[in-house]
Amino acid sequence: MNYLILTIAGISIAIGIFVGALIVWFIYFWRRRQIIDSLMKPEDLVGLCAIVELPFDANSKGKVRVDVKGSMVDLIALTDDRQGFQVGDRVLIIQMQNNKVWVVRND
């Protein structure tokens, strides 16, 4: 009777270890295939909408806040628009140059 219980316990432990190792192996290889890149490149910003944080117009610089890859980033903004932008306006980023973004109205 004790021999049967020990055999079942041994088989259960062996199956548990095997399945656990298999799961760890699958997770390891699945994570290796993912590319994690937190660097912000100009092409990641172009085409995104941002919110004006500091008002600006064609004669001054301002600040916009944009969500890039799940992080909120504040950037210096420039525009050719004569009307200018006020706090809370939505703008579209069309270009990044020298760590500054060029924006237009998001209409």
Backbone torsions as a table, in degrees:
resi	resn	phi	psi	omega
1	MET	NA	-45.8	178.6
2	ASN	-64.6	-34.0	179.4
3	TYR	-63.7	-39.5	179.0
4	LEU	-65.6	-43.4	178.8
5	ILE	-64.5	-43.1	178.8
6	LEU	-65.0	-37.3	178.4
7	THR	-65.7	-46.4	178.9
8	ILE	-63.6	-41.6	178.3
9	ALA	-63.6	-42.3	179.5
10	GLY	-64.0	-43.3	177.9
11	ILE	-64.8	-41.5	179.1
12	SER	-62.8	-43.0	178.7
13	ILE	-65.0	-42.5	-179.9
14	ALA	-63.8	-43.3	178.7
15	ILE	-65.0	-41.7	178.2
16	GLY	-61.1	-44.3	178.4
17	ILE	-64.6	-43.0	179.9
18	PHE	-62.8	-47.5	-179.5
19	VAL	-65.3	-41.1	177.5
20	GLY	-61.7	-43.8	178.6
21	ALA	-65.2	-38.3	178.3
22	LEU	-63.6	-42.6	178.0
23	ILE	-63.7	-45.1	177.9
24	VAL	-60.5	-41.1	179.5
25	TRP	-63.1	-45.2	177.6
26	PHE	-61.7	-44.4	179.1
27	ILE	-62.6	-42.9	-179.8
28	TYR	-58.8	-48.7	-178.3
29	PHE	-73.8	-32.2	175.7
30	TRP	-64.9	-42.2	179.6
31	ARG	-69.9	-30.9	178.7
32	ARG	-67.4	-27.5	-179.7
33	ARG	-77.4	-21.7	-179.4
34	GLN	-75.4	138.8	176.7
35	ILE	-104.0	116.3	179.9
36	ILE	-106.2	117.3	-176.4
37	ASP	-137.9	110.6	-178.6
38	SER	-98.2	3.4	178.5
39	LEU	-72.4	139.8	179.7
40	MET	-99.6	118.7	-179.8
41	LYS	-106.8	155.8	179.4
42	PRO	-54.8	-37.7	-178.6
43	GLU	-69.7	-17.4	175.1
44	ASP	-74.1	-24.1	-176.2
45	LEU	-92.4	-35.9	-175.7
46	VAL	-61.7	127.4	180.0
47	GLY	96.3	-7.0	178.8
48	LEU	-86.2	152.3	174.6
49	CYS	-91.7	144.2	179.7
50	ALA	-132.4	165.2	177.9
51	ILE	-112.4	133.4	179.9
52	VAL	-72.3	129.3	177.8
53	GLU	-104.9	-36.5	175.1
54	LEU	-124.3	126.8	-177.0
55	PRO	-63.7	149.7	179.4
56	PHE	-159.3	167.1	176.2
57	ASP	-143.5	-164.3	-176.8
58	ALA	-65.5	-21.3	-177.6
59	ASN	-99.3	0.4	-177.4
60	SER	-143.1	167.6	176.4
61	LYS	-98.2	155.6	175.8
62	GLY	-138.5	-166.2	179.7
63	LYS	-135.1	137.7	175.9
64	VAL	-125.0	155.2	177.6
65	ARG	-118.3	130.8	-177.4
66	VAL	-134.9	148.0	177.2
67	ASP	-94.4	112.0	-179.2
68	VAL	-120.7	118.3	177.7
69	LYS	53.3	38.5	176.6
70	GLY	84.0	4.0	178.4
71	SER	-120.0	139.1	176.3
72	MET	-83.2	127.2	-176.9
73	VAL	-125.4	132.6	174.5
74	ASP	-96.9	133.1	-177.4
75	LEU	-133.3	150.7	173.5
76	ILE	-74.1	134.1	-174.9
77	ALA	-122.0	145.7	176.5
78	LEU	-130.6	158.1	177.8
79	THR	-152.4	160.5	172.4
80	ASP	-102.0	-3.0	-177.9
81	ASP	-69.6	122.7	-178.0
82	ARG	-71.6	-25.9	-178.8
83	GLN	-68.5	-36.1	-179.1
84	GLY	85.1	176.4	-177.0
85	PHE	-130.6	146.7	178.3
86	GLN	-110.8	164.5	179.4
87	VAL	-56.7	131.8	178.7
88	GLY	94.9	-12.5	178.0
89	ASP	-66.1	144.6	175.1
90	ARG	-93.0	132.3	-179.5
91	VAL	-128.2	160.8	178.7
92	LEU	-112.1	129.0	179.5
93	ILE	-81.7	123.6	-178.4
94	ILE	-109.4	-18.5	-177.7
95	GLN	-162.2	149.8	171.7
96	MET	-122.5	130.4	-177.0
97	GLN	-146.6	124.7	179.3
98	ASN	52.5	47.7	179.2
99	ASN	61.7	21.1	175.0
100	LYS	-124.8	147.9	179.3
101	VAL	-108.5	144.6	174.1
102	TRP	-100.7	131.2	-174.1
103	VAL	-128.4	159.5	173.7
104	VAL	-134.7	169.0	178.3
105	ARG	-62.1	143.8	178.4
106	ASN	-95.0	73.7	-178.5
107	ASP	-109.2	NA	NA
